[in-house]
Amino acid sequence: MSEAWDPRAPCDLCSLPVGIKPFTLTAPEKTFRFCCEGCKGIYQMLHQINEPPAGTADN
């Protein structure tokens, strides 16, 4: 089941609405939501958050 959120919720970087398909960044303390890939990348760089690449499987 997917988590519901308000598309009018503010971006965690610039405060614009995140929209219906926000860009997300998972950190140990919470999942951040952003309005665009640029805001996500800047936030990730400024806070030195390393997210594992999507689609990696344990072998």
MODELLER restraints for C-alpha pairs under 7 A, 6 or more apart:
rsr = mdl.restraints
at = mdl.atoms
rsr.add(forms.Gaussian(group=physical.xy_distance, feature=features.Distance(at['CA:7:A'], at['CA:17:A']), mean=6.39, stdev=0.5))
rsr.add(forms.Gaussian(group=physical.xy_distance, feature=features.Distance(at['CA:7:A'], at['CA:18:A']), mean=5.63, stdev=0.5))
rsr.add(forms.Gaussian(group=physical.xy_distance, feature=features.Distance(at['CA:7:A'], at['CA:19:A']), mean=4.24, stdev=0.5))
rsr.add(forms.Gaussian(group=physical.xy_distance, feature=features.Distance(at['CA:7:A'], at['CA:20:A']), mean=4.98, stdev=0.5))
rsr.add(forms.Gaussian(group=physical.xy_distance, feature=features.Distance(at['CA:8:A'], at['CA:17:A']), mean=4.69, stdev=0.5))
rsr.add(forms.Gaussian(group=physical.xy_distance, feature=features.Distance(at['CA:8:A'], at['CA:18:A']), mean=6.30, stdev=0.5))
rsr.add(forms.Gaussian(group=physical.xy_distance, feature=features.Distance(at['CA:8:A'], at['CA:19:A']), mean=6.23, stdev=0.5))
rsr.add(forms.Gaussian(group=physical.xy_distance, feature=features.Distance(at['CA:9:A'], at['CA:17:A']), mean=5.32, stdev=0.5))
rsr.add(forms.Gaussian(group=physical.xy_distance, feature=features.Distance(at['CA:9:A'], at['CA:18:A']), mean=5.95, stdev=0.5))
rsr.add(forms.Gaussian(group=physical.xy_distance, feature=features.Distance(at['CA:10:A'], at['CA:16:A']), mean=5.20, stdev=0.5))
rsr.add(forms.Gaussian(group=physical.xy_distance, feature=features.Distance(at['CA:10:A'], at['CA:17:A']), mean=4.61, stdev=0.5))
rsr.add(forms.Gaussian(group=physical.xy_distance, feature=features.Distance(at['CA:10:A'], at['CA:18:A']), mean=5.88, stdev=0.5))
rsr.add(forms.Gaussian(group=physical.xy_distance, feature=features.Distance(at['CA:11:A'], at['CA:17:A']), mean=5.82, stdev=0.5))
rsr.add(forms.Gaussian(group=physical.xy_distance, feature=features.Distance(at['CA:11:A'], at['CA:18:A']), mean=5.29, stdev=0.5))
rsr.add(forms.Gaussian(group=physical.xy_distance, feature=features.Distance(at['CA:11:A'], at['CA:33:A']), mean=5.84, stdev=0.5))
rsr.add(forms.Gaussian(group=physical.xy_distance, feature=features.Distance(at['CA:11:A'], at['CA:34:A']), mean=4.41, stdev=0.5))
rsr.add(forms.Gaussian(group=physical.xy_distance, feature=features.Distance(at['CA:11:A'], at['CA:35:A']), mean=5.43, stdev=0.5))
rsr.add(forms.Gaussian(group=physical.xy_distance, feature=features.Distance(at['CA:12:A'], at['CA:32:A']), mean=6.31, stdev=0.5))
rsr.add(forms.Gaussian(group=physical.xy_distance, feature=features.Distance(at['CA:12:A'], at['CA:33:A']), mean=5.92, stdev=0.5))
rsr.add(forms.Gaussian(group=physical.xy_distance, feature=features.Distance(at['CA:12:A'], at['CA:34:A']), mean=5.78, stdev=0.5))
rsr.add(forms.Gaussian(group=physical.xy_distance, feature=features.Distance(at['CA:13:A'], at['CA:34:A']), mean=6.87, stdev=0.5))
rsr.add(forms.Gaussian(group=physical.xy_distance, feature=features.Distance(at['CA:13:A'], at['CA:39:A']), mean=6.02, stdev=0.5))
rsr.add(forms.Gaussian(group=physical.xy_distance, feature=features.Distance(at['CA:13:A'], at['CA:43:A']), mean=6.48, stdev=0.5))
rsr.add(forms.Gaussian(group=physical.xy_distance, feature=features.Distance(at['CA:16:A'], at['CA:35:A']), mean=6.54, stdev=0.5))
rsr.add(forms.Gaussian(group=physical.xy_distance, feature=features.Distance(at['CA:17:A'], at['CA:35:A']), mean=6.27, stdev=0.5))
rsr.add(forms.Gaussian(group=physical.xy_distance, feature=features.Distance(at['CA:18:A'], at['CA:33:A']), mean=6.74, stdev=0.5))
rsr.add(forms.Gaussian(group=physical.xy_distance, feature=features.Distance(at['CA:18:A'], at['CA:34:A']), mean=5.49, stdev=0.5))
rsr.add(forms.Gaussian(group=physical.xy_distance, feature=features.Distance(at['CA:18:A'], at['CA:35:A']), mean=4.06, stdev=0.5))
rsr.add(forms.Gaussian(group=physical.xy_distance, feature=features.Distance(at['CA:19:A'], at['CA:35:A']), mean=6.59, stdev=0.5))
rsr.add(forms.Gaussian(group=physical.xy_distance, feature=features.Distance(at['CA:22:A'], at['CA:33:A']), mean=5.79, stdev=0.5))
rsr.add(forms.Gaussian(group=physical.xy_distance, feature=features.Distance(at['CA:22:A'], at['CA:34:A']), mean=5.58, stdev=0.5))
rsr.add(forms.Gaussian(group=physical.xy_distance, feature=features.Distance(at['CA:22:A'], at['CA:35:A']), mean=5.65, stdev=0.5))
rsr.add(forms.Gaussian(group=physical.xy_distance, feature=features.Distance(at['CA:23:A'], at['CA:33:A']), mean=5.66, stdev=0.5))
rsr.add(forms.Gaussian(group=physical.xy_distance, feature=features.Distance(at['CA:23:A'], at['CA:34:A']), mean=5.01, stdev=0.5))
rsr.add(forms.Gaussian(group=physical.xy_distance, feature=features.Distance(at['CA:23:A'], at['CA:35:A']), mean=6.32, stdev=0.5))
rsr.add(forms.Gaussian(group=physical.xy_distance, feature=features.Distance(at['CA:23:A'], at['CA:36:A']), mean=6.07, stdev=0.5))
rsr.add(forms.Gaussian(group=physical.xy_distance, feature=features.Distance(at['CA:23:A'], at['CA:37:A']), mean=6.37, stdev=0.5))
rsr.add(forms.Gaussian(group=physical.xy_distance, feature=features.Distance(at['CA:23:A'], at['CA:40:A']), mean=6.78, stdev=0.5))
rsr.add(forms.Gaussian(group=physical.xy_distance, feature=features.Distance(at['CA:24:A'], at['CA:31:A']), mean=6.56, stdev=0.5))
rsr.add(forms.Gaussian(group=physical.xy_distance, feature=features.Distance(at['CA:24:A'], at['CA:32:A']), mean=5.54, stdev=0.5))
rsr.add(forms.Gaussian(group=physical.xy_distance, feature=features.Distance(at['CA:24:A'], at['CA:33:A']), mean=4.59, stdev=0.5))
rsr.add(forms.Gaussian(group=physical.xy_distance, feature=features.Distance(at['CA:24:A'], at['CA:34:A']), mean=6.20, stdev=0.5))
rsr.add(forms.Gaussian(group=physical.xy_distance, feature=features.Distance(at['CA:25:A'], at['CA:31:A']), mean=5.66, stdev=0.5))
rsr.add(forms.Gaussian(group=physical.xy_distance, feature=features.Distance(at['CA:25:A'], at['CA:32:A']), mean=5.10, stdev=0.5))
rsr.add(forms.Gaussian(group=physical.xy_distance, feature=features.Distance(at['CA:25:A'], at['CA:33:A']), mean=6.55, stdev=0.5))
rsr.add(forms.Gaussian(group=physical.xy_distance, feature=features.Distance(at['CA:25:A'], at['CA:40:A']), mean=6.96, stdev=0.5))
rsr.add(forms.Gaussian(group=physical.xy_distance, feature=features.Distance(at['CA:26:A'], at['CA:32:A']), mean=6.27, stdev=0.5))
rsr.add(forms.Gaussian(group=physical.xy_distance, feature=features.Distance(at['CA:26:A'], at['CA:51:A']), mean=6.75, stdev=0.5))
rsr.add(forms.Gaussian(group=physical.xy_distance, feature=features.Distance(at['CA:27:A'], at['CA:49:A']), mean=6.88, stdev=0.5))
rsr.add(forms.Gaussian(group=physical.xy_distance, feature=features.Distance(at['CA:34:A'], at['CA:40:A']), mean=5.74, stdev=0.5))
